[in-house]
Amino acid sequence: MARGAGSALSRTGTLEAALNGARLWGLELDPRYRVLAATLEPAVGASPWELVEDRRVQLLCSPVSTILGALRRQGPDGLELATFDVEQLVEVSASFGGAMLEPPVFGRPEPRPGEWGPTFSLQGRSTAPDGRTHTATFAVSDDEARLEVFVRFDLAEVRDADGQALG
């Protein structure tokens, strides 16, 4: 597997371009280590990584200081907010089956209370002084539901399907 782009991948702007048109296969938060792992499949030719056999990558965001989520499902009165726990994030995000991420992923402001619904489906905040430099919003939807997950973090790292660091 060839790798490219060097240290430029540490900047969220470069990551944004690499993830343009990517599909989201799953999100998982490890609250103990404050790491959010996003399993993504970049669009063919969009990323600087020449992944031949398995194009999936894992974007690791750490340390996460804030996580906010909104899961809205189609109901009789329109979109209805559904709550879920951090432990259910893997199952909830995987239920969208590789839906395309809505850009931009990086740099969106934190959603204000009421912006995604009357409350958040999922909310977690750390009082630690780190994890505040960057933001990412993973937003996907299908015919029946919409998921948005916002995180605030300091470092981003991309790994291939075998766990090897890319760039």
N, C-alpha and C positions, 0 to 999 in steps of 0.2 A: 504494500500500500504506500503510495507516495503521499507526502505531506508537504504543505506549502504555507505561505503567508507569514511565517516567522512570528515575531513578537507583535505584529500588527493586530493579531487576534485578541490581544488583551484590551483593545478599545471596543467599546460597544458599537460604534459606528461600523466597524469592519464586520462585527458579528451580525449586525442588522442586515447588511448586504448579503452575507452568507446564508442567513435564515429566511430571506425573502422567498415566499412561496413554499416554505417548509410545512410538513405535516406533523401534527402533534399526536404521538402515540401514548404518552403518559406523563404524569407529574407525580413526584413523591417528595415529601418533606421529612427529613430526619430532624425532629425537634431537639434531640439531645446534642447534635453537632451543628444544628442550624444550617443545614445544607438542603437546598431544593435541587432535585435532579429532574430535568425535562428530557424525555426521550423524543427526539425529533428526526425527521427524514428530510434533509434538504432537497430542494428541487434539482433535477439533473442540470449540471452546468452552473448552478448558482453559487456553490461553495468553493473555497480554495482548496478543499481536500479532495483528492482523487480517490474516493472510496469505490472500489470496483465491485466486490461481492455483496457487501452489506452497507448501504448508504446511511443507515441510522447512526446518529451521534447522540451523545448525552451531554447536555449543557448543565454544568454544575454551578450554582450561584451560592456564594457563602461570604461571610456569615449573614444569614437572613435575620433582619431585625423586625420586619413587618410582613405579614401575609394576610391578604384579604381575598375572599372569594365570593362569587355570586353564581349560583346555578339557578337558572330560570327555565321552567318547563311550560309548554303550552297547556293551558287549562281552559275551562269554559269561559272564563272572563279575561283571557289573554295570558301573558306570561306570568307565572306564579313562582315565587321564590321558594326554593327547597333548601333546607339546612343539611349539612353533613359535617363529619369530624375530620380531622387531619388524617386519621387512619383510613378514611374512605376516599381520600384524594386520588389514590391510584385507580380505584375502581371507577370513580366518577369521570376522571379524565380519559381513561381507556374506553369508556362507553361511547365516546365520540369517534372511535375507530379510524383515526388518521385524518381527521378533518384538517383543512388548511388553516394555519395561523393567520390572524388578521394583523396586518402591519399598522403601525410600527410596534415592534416588540419592546424596544428599549426607549427609555426617556419619557414615557407618559407620566403625568402627575398622579399622585395618590387620589383614588376616587373619594369624593366627599360623601358623608353619610346621606343616604337617600338617592344617590346617583345611580346605583345598581339595583335598588329596591328599597323597601322600607328599612331593612337592616341588611347586614352581610350574611351570606350563608355560612361563611367560615371567617374567623377573625383571630389573629394572634399577633402579639407585639412583645418585643423584648425590651427590657430596660437597660441592656448593655450599651455601652457607648459606641460600639462598632456596628457595621452593617447598614450604613446610611448613604453611601456614595452614589449608587446607581439604582435604577428602577427597571423592572421588566413586567410586562402585562401579557399573559398568555390568554388570548381570546379565540374561541372556536364556537361554531354553531352548526346545527343541522336543522331539519324541518320541524323538529319537536322541542329542541332545547338550545340553550346558550350557556356557555361557561366562560367566566372571566376570572383569572387569578392574577393578582398583583403582588409583587414582592419587592422589597427594598433590601439591597445587599452591597457588598464591597468588591468582591472578586468573582470573575467568571472564568471558567475553564471548560474546554471542549475535549471530549474523549470519544474514541471510536467504539464500535460494538465490542471490541476485546478489552476495553478499559485503558487503552494507550492514549496518552495526551497527544492532541493534534495542535501543532503550532504553538 
